[in-house]
Structures are given as C-alpha cells and as structure tokens.
C-alpha cells in the first residue's frame, strides 16, 4: 500500500507541475505580442490632376464619322450625317425610312468633358425642314427620329458619371439629346444611336411633290446642366 501511495503522489505532483509549466508558457506567449508605442510621425504624398488640354480628342469608336475637329476640354468630337433611301411616289408612306451614315459605318456622336469639374453640360439638336435646294418646295409632315442610343466610355470610368441620352424628333426648336448634371459627364462619351436596336428614321406622309430634299441638322453643346 505504501508503494502504491507513493506512485500516486508522484503522478499527482507531476500533473500539477506540468500545468504550472503550461501556464507560464501561455502567459509568456501572450505577453510577447503586446507592444507599447514609444514614438510616431506623419508624412505626406502629393499629387495634382489638371484639366485636359485644348486639343482635339481621339474618337473612341472610329466607326462613328466624321470627326468635327473641335478642341477640348469640352467638345463635340464627332457626329453623323444621315442618308435616307430613295422612294417612288406612292411608296414613301408605307413605312418609316431607315437612315444610313454618309461617312463611317455607325450613326452616332461623341462628347468629351475633360474639364475635371462638376459643371455639367447639355447637347441640343435642331433641324430645318426638308427643302429643295432652291427652297421652293418643302417636304411637308416629314419627321426625323433619333433614338436615345447606347452610351460607352473609356475603361475604368465610374458608371455614376454616365450622362443621360434622349430620344428626339427633330424640329426647328433645339431639343436636348444628351445631358449631364453637375455629378455626371466627365470623360469621353460615345453614343451609338442604333446601339439598342432602334433605328434613325424618317417618316414621310403621302401628298408631297417629287424632288430632292435636304435638312440641315445643328448640334449645340452648352457648358451648363
């Protein structure tokens, strides 16, 4: 019995000693990760972003032609002219006529705002009535329609800067076709008029005289929202 009791006491003391040793180890490891700040300082990194130069911007989508060669930093860079197909008398009113570009392969425009400030802008469009060159005849009741289109910009531009595009029936009264608020519009914006499947069209009613007609379209970019 004495020998057994001695063995039990040794085992008990060994366990107690091991527990104390583990406590010391854990205590030591927890204390080692605590560090007191004894000194600190600050420094700065400087950067300046300037407005774009008064140069002619590049065209994002070269299929939209022709370029206007207007210089920045706020500019209308490219805008399409339209050709409508020839129709014979009696067939002109059957369906709206679909436009094709005079230059390039897409109908559209591009606006650049590299001013780098929240100033906003408006692009307005107006058009004269379709008339003969000698202005003796007018294509009565004709309506040209431009869809809102699809806007694209440079890679990495914040989507919240996207301006708003509008569907427009052309008339002699200037009408907004694109607009940017004071939180939009920075960067370059290409608008493919038919990018969402709608077409640039001309509706011609019956009753007009045989002739060749032309309408002049005016695009005006304003530096205000």
C-alpha positions as a Markdown table, in Angstrom:
| # | Residue | x | y | z |
|---|---|---|---|---|
| 1 | Unk | 0.0 | 0.0 | 0.0 |
| 2 | Unk | 2.8 | 2.4 | 0.8 |
| 3 | Unk | 4.5 | 1.8 | -2.6 |
| 4 | Unk | 1.2 | 2.4 | -4.4 |
| 5 | Unk | 0.5 | 5.6 | -2.5 |
| 6 | Unk | 4.0 | 6.9 | -3.3 |
| 7 | Unk | 3.4 | 6.3 | -7.0 |
| 8 | Unk | 0.1 | 8.1 | -6.9 |
| 9 | Unk | 1.7 | 11.1 | -5.1 |
| 10 | Unk | 4.4 | 11.3 | -7.8 |
| 11 | Unk | 1.9 | 11.3 | -10.6 |
| 12 | Unk | -0.2 | 13.9 | -8.9 |
| 13 | Unk | 2.8 | 16.2 | -8.4 |
| 14 | Unk | 3.9 | 15.6 | -12.0 |
| 15 | Unk | 0.5 | 16.7 | -13.3 |
| 16 | Unk | 0.5 | 19.9 | -11.1 |
| 17 | Unk | 4.0 | 20.7 | -12.3 |
| 18 | Unk | 3.0 | 20.3 | -15.9 |
| 19 | Unk | 0.0 | 22.6 | -15.5 |
| 20 | Unk | 2.2 | 25.3 | -14.0 |
| 21 | Unk | 4.7 | 24.9 | -16.8 |
| 22 | Unk | 2.0 | 25.3 | -19.5 |
| 23 | Unk | 0.6 | 28.3 | -17.7 |
| 24 | Unk | 4.0 | 30.0 | -17.7 |
| 25 | Unk | 4.4 | 29.2 | -21.4 |
| 26 | Unk | 1.0 | 30.6 | -22.4 |
| 27 | Unk | 1.4 | 33.6 | -20.2 |
| 28 | Unk | 4.8 | 34.3 | -21.7 |
| 29 | Unk | 3.5 | 34.0 | -25.3 |
| 30 | Unk | 0.5 | 36.3 | -24.7 |
| 31 | Unk | 2.8 | 38.9 | -23.2 |
| 32 | Unk | 5.2 | 38.8 | -26.1 |
| 33 | Unk | 2.6 | 40.2 | -28.6 |
| 34 | Unk | 1.8 | 43.3 | -26.6 |
| 35 | Unk | 3.9 | 46.3 | -27.7 |
| 36 | Unk | 3.8 | 49.9 | -26.5 |
| 37 | Unk | 4.1 | 52.8 | -29.0 |
| 38 | Unk | 7.1 | 54.9 | -28.0 |
| 39 | Unk | 7.4 | 57.2 | -30.9 |
| 40 | Unk | 5.5 | 58.2 | -34.1 |
| 41 | Unk | 5.4 | 60.7 | -37.0 |
| 42 | Unk | 3.5 | 61.7 | -40.2 |
| 43 | Unk | 4.4 | 62.3 | -43.8 |
| 44 | Unk | 2.5 | 63.3 | -47.0 |
| 45 | Unk | 2.1 | 62.1 | -50.6 |
| 46 | Unk | 1.3 | 64.8 | -53.1 |
| 47 | Unk | -0.5 | 64.7 | -56.5 |
| 48 | Unk | -2.0 | 67.2 | -58.8 |
| 49 | Unk | -4.6 | 66.4 | -61.5 |
| 50 | Unk | -5.0 | 69.1 | -64.2 |
| 51 | Unk | -7.8 | 69.8 | -66.7 |
| 52 | Unk | -7.4 | 68.4 | -70.2 |
| 53 | Unk | -5.6 | 70.4 | -72.9 |
| 54 | Unk | -7.3 | 72.4 | -75.6 |
| 55 | Unk | -6.5 | 69.7 | -78.2 |
| 56 | Unk | -8.8 | 67.6 | -80.5 |
| 57 | Unk | -9.9 | 64.5 | -78.6 |
| 58 | Unk | -9.5 | 61.0 | -80.1 |
| 59 | Unk | -12.6 | 59.2 | -81.3 |
| 60 | Unk | -13.5 | 56.2 | -79.1 |
| 61 | Unk | -15.4 | 54.4 | -81.8 |
| 62 | Unk | -13.8 | 55.1 | -85.2 |
| 63 | Unk | -16.9 | 53.7 | -87.0 |
| 64 | Unk | -18.7 | 57.0 | -86.0 |
| 65 | Unk | -17.7 | 59.6 | -88.5 |
| 66 | Unk | -16.9 | 62.3 | -89.4 |
| 67 | Unk | -14.8 | 64.0 | -86.7 |
| 68 | Unk | -15.6 | 67.7 | -86.0 |
| 69 | Unk | -12.0 | 68.5 | -85.1 |
| 70 | Unk | -13.4 | 70.7 | -82.3 |
| 71 | Unk | -10.8 | 71.2 | -79.5 |
| 72 | Unk | -11.4 | 70.3 | -75.8 |
| 73 | Unk | -11.7 | 70.4 | -72.9 |
| 74 | Unk | -15.4 | 70.4 | -73.6 |
| 75 | Unk | -16.2 | 69.4 | -77.1 |
| 76 | Unk | -18.5 | 67.7 | -79.6 |
| 77 | Unk | -15.9 | 65.4 | -81.3 |
| 78 | Unk | -17.9 | 63.6 | -84.0 |
| 79 | Unk | -21.4 | 63.5 | -85.3 |
| 80 | Unk | -23.1 | 61.6 | -88.2 |
| 81 | Unk | -24.9 | 62.9 | -91.2 |
| 82 | Unk | -27.8 | 60.8 | -92.5 |
| 83 | Unk | -28.8 | 59.4 | -95.9 |
| 84 | Unk | -32.3 | 58.1 | -96.4 |
| 85 | Unk | -33.2 | 55.7 | -99.2 |
| 86 | Unk | -34.9 | 56.9 | -102.4 |
| 87 | Unk | -38.6 | 56.1 | -102.7 |
| 88 | Unk | -41.1 | 56.2 | -105.6 |
| 89 | Unk | -44.2 | 58.3 | -105.3 |
| 90 | Unk | -46.9 | 56.2 | -103.5 |
| 91 | Unk | -44.5 | 54.0 | -101.6 |
| 92 | Unk | -42.9 | 56.8 | -99.4 |
| 93 | Unk | -45.6 | 56.5 | -96.7 |
| 94 | Unk | -45.7 | 52.7 | -96.4 |
| 95 | Unk | -43.1 | 52.6 | -93.5 |
| 96 | Unk | -40.5 | 54.9 | -91.9 |
| 97 | Unk | -37.3 | 55.1 | -93.9 |
| 98 | Unk | -34.2 | 53.9 | -92.2 |
| 99 | Unk | -31.0 | 56.1 | -92.3 |
| 100 | Unk | -27.5 | 55.0 | -93.3 |
| 101 | Unk | -24.4 | 57.0 | -92.4 |
| 102 | Unk | -22.9 | 59.4 | -95.0 |
| 103 | Unk | -19.5 | 58.6 | -93.5 |
| 104 | Unk | -18.4 | 55.7 | -91.3 |
| 105 | Unk | -20.5 | 52.6 | -90.6 |
| 106 | Unk | -22.4 | 53.7 | -87.4 |
| 107 | Unk | -24.8 | 56.6 | -86.8 |
| 108 | Unk | -23.8 | 58.4 | -83.6 |
| 109 | Unk | -21.8 | 61.1 | -81.9 |
| 110 | Unk | -19.1 | 61.7 | -79.3 |
| 111 | Unk | -18.8 | 64.3 | -76.5 |
| 112 | Unk | -15.7 | 64.9 | -74.3 |
| 113 | Unk | -15.6 | 66.7 | -71.0 |
| 114 | Unk | -12.0 | 66.8 | -69.6 |
| 115 | Unk | -12.5 | 70.0 | -67.5 |
| 116 | Unk | -12.3 | 67.8 | -64.4 |
| 117 | Unk | -15.0 | 69.7 | -62.6 |
| 118 | Unk | -18.7 | 69.1 | -61.7 |
| 119 | Unk | -20.1 | 71.7 | -64.1 |
| 120 | Unk | -22.4 | 69.6 | -66.3 |
| 121 | Unk | -23.4 | 70.1 | -69.9 |
| 122 | Unk | -26.2 | 69.9 | -72.4 |
| 123 | Unk | -26.1 | 68.8 | -76.1 |
| 124 | Unk | -29.1 | 70.1 | -78.1 |
| 125 | Unk | -30.1 | 69.4 | -81.7 |
| 126 | Unk | -32.4 | 71.1 | -84.1 |
| 127 | Unk | -33.1 | 70.7 | -87.8 |
| 128 | Unk | -34.6 | 72.8 | -90.6 |
| 129 | Unk | -37.5 | 71.5 | -92.6 |
| 130 | Unk | -36.6 | 69.3 | -95.6 |
| 131 | Unk | -36.5 | 71.6 | -98.6 |
| 132 | Unk | -35.3 | 71.7 | -102.1 |
| 133 | Unk | -32.0 | 73.4 | -102.9 |
| 134 | Unk | -33.8 | 76.4 | -104.3 |
| 135 | Unk | -36.2 | 76.4 | -101.2 |
| 136 | Unk | -39.2 | 76.4 | -103.4 |
| 137 | Unk | -40.6 | 73.1 | -102.1 |
| 138 | Unk | -40.9 | 71.7 | -98.6 |
| 139 | Unk | -41.3 | 68.0 | -97.6 |
| 140 | Unk | -44.5 | 68.6 | -95.6 |
| 141 | Unk | -45.2 | 66.5 | -92.5 |
| 142 | Unk | -41.8 | 64.7 | -92.5 |
| 143 | Unk | -40.4 | 63.7 | -89.1 |
| 144 | Unk | -36.8 | 62.5 | -88.4 |
| 145 | Unk | -36.5 | 60.4 | -85.2 |
| 146 | Unk | -33.2 | 59.7 | -83.4 |
| 147 | Unk | -33.3 | 57.0 | -80.7 |
| 148 | Unk | -31.7 | 57.5 | -77.3 |
| 149 | Unk | -28.9 | 55.2 | -78.3 |
| 150 | Unk | -26.2 | 53.3 | -76.4 |
| 151 | Unk | -23.5 | 55.2 | -74.4 |
| 152 | Unk | -20.0 | 53.9 | -74.0 |
| 153 | Unk | -16.9 | 55.4 | -72.4 |
| 154 | Unk | -13.3 | 54.7 | -71.6 |
| 155 | Unk | -12.4 | 51.7 | -69.5 |
| 156 | Unk | -12.4 | 52.3 | -65.8 |
| 157 | Unk | -14.7 | 55.3 | -65.8 |
| 158 | Unk | -17.1 | 55.4 | -62.8 |
| 159 | Unk | -20.6 | 54.4 | -64.2 |
| 160 | Unk | -22.2 | 57.1 | -62.0 |
| 161 | Unk | -20.7 | 59.7 | -64.3 |
| 162 | Unk | -22.8 | 58.4 | -67.3 |
| 163 | Unk | -24.9 | 61.2 | -68.8 |
| 164 | Unk | -28.5 | 60.8 | -70.0 |
| 165 | Unk | -29.4 | 60.3 | -73.6 |
| 166 | Unk | -32.9 | 61.1 | -75.0 |
| 167 | Unk | -35.0 | 60.0 | -78.0 |
| 168 | Unk | -35.6 | 63.1 | -80.2 |
| 169 | Unk | -38.0 | 64.0 | -83.0 |
| 170 | Unk | -36.0 | 66.7 | -84.9 |
| 171 | Unk | -37.6 | 70.1 | -85.3 |
| 172 | Unk | -36.5 | 73.7 | -85.7 |
| 173 | Unk | -36.7 | 74.1 | -81.9 |
| 174 | Unk | -33.4 | 73.0 | -80.2 |
| 175 | Unk | -34.1 | 69.9 | -78.1 |
| 176 | Unk | -31.8 | 68.0 | -75.6 |
| 177 | Unk | -30.4 | 64.8 | -77.0 |
| 178 | Unk | -27.8 | 64.3 | -74.2 |
| 179 | Unk | -27.4 | 65.9 | -70.8 |
| 180 | Unk | -25.0 | 65.7 | -67.9 |
| 181 | Unk | -25.8 | 67.0 | -64.4 |
| 182 | Unk | -23.2 | 68.5 | -62.1 |
| 183 | Unk | -22.3 | 65.0 | -60.9 |
| 184 | Unk | -22.1 | 63.5 | -64.4 |
| 185 | Unk | -20.4 | 63.8 | -67.8 |
| 186 | Unk | -16.7 | 63.8 | -67.1 |
| 187 | Unk | -14.7 | 61.7 | -69.6 |
| 188 | Unk | -15.4 | 60.8 | -73.2 |
| 189 | Unk | -18.9 | 59.5 | -74.2 |
| 190 | Unk | -19.7 | 57.8 | -77.5 |
| 191 | Unk | -23.4 | 57.5 | -78.3 |
| 192 | Unk | -24.3 | 54.8 | -81.0 |
| 193 | Unk | -27.8 | 55.9 | -82.0 |
| 194 | Unk | -28.8 | 52.4 | -83.1 |
| 195 | Unk | -26.9 | 50.5 | -80.4 |
| 196 | Unk | -30.0 | 49.3 | -78.7 |
| 197 | Unk | -31.7 | 48.1 | -81.8 |
| 198 | Unk | -33.8 | 51.1 | -82.7 |
| 199 | Unk | -33.2 | 52.9 | -86.0 |
| 200 | Unk | -32.8 | 56.5 | -87.1 |
| 201 | Unk | -35.9 | 57.0 | -89.2 |
| 202 | Unk | -37.7 | 59.5 | -91.5 |
| 203 | Unk | -41.5 | 59.3 | -91.7 |
| 204 | Unk | -42.8 | 60.8 | -94.9 |
| 205 | Unk | -46.6 | 61.3 | -95.4 |
| 206 | Unk | -48.2 | 61.0 | -98.8 |
| 207 | Unk | -49.1 | 64.1 | -100.8 |
| 208 | Unk | -45.6 | 65.6 | -101.4 |
| 209 | Unk | -44.1 | 66.5 | -104.7 |
| 210 | Unk | -41.3 | 64.7 | -106.5 |
| 211 | Unk | -38.0 | 66.4 | -105.7 |
| 212 | Unk | -34.7 | 66.0 | -103.8 |
| 213 | Unk | -34.9 | 67.4 | -100.3 |
| 214 | Unk | -32.3 | 68.4 | -97.7 |
| 215 | Unk | -32.5 | 69.2 | -94.0 |
| 216 | Unk | -29.7 | 70.9 | -92.1 |
| 217 | Unk | -29.1 | 69.5 | -88.6 |
| 218 | Unk | -27.5 | 71.7 | -86.0 |
| 219 | Unk | -25.8 | 70.3 | -82.8 |
| 220 | Unk | -25.1 | 72.7 | -79.9 |
| 221 | Unk | -23.0 | 71.8 | -76.8 |
| 222 | Unk | -23.7 | 74.0 | -73.8 |
| 223 | Unk | -21.4 | 74.2 | -70.8 |
| 224 | Unk | -24.2 | 74.2 | -68.3 |
| 225 | Unk | -26.5 | 71.4 | -66.9 |
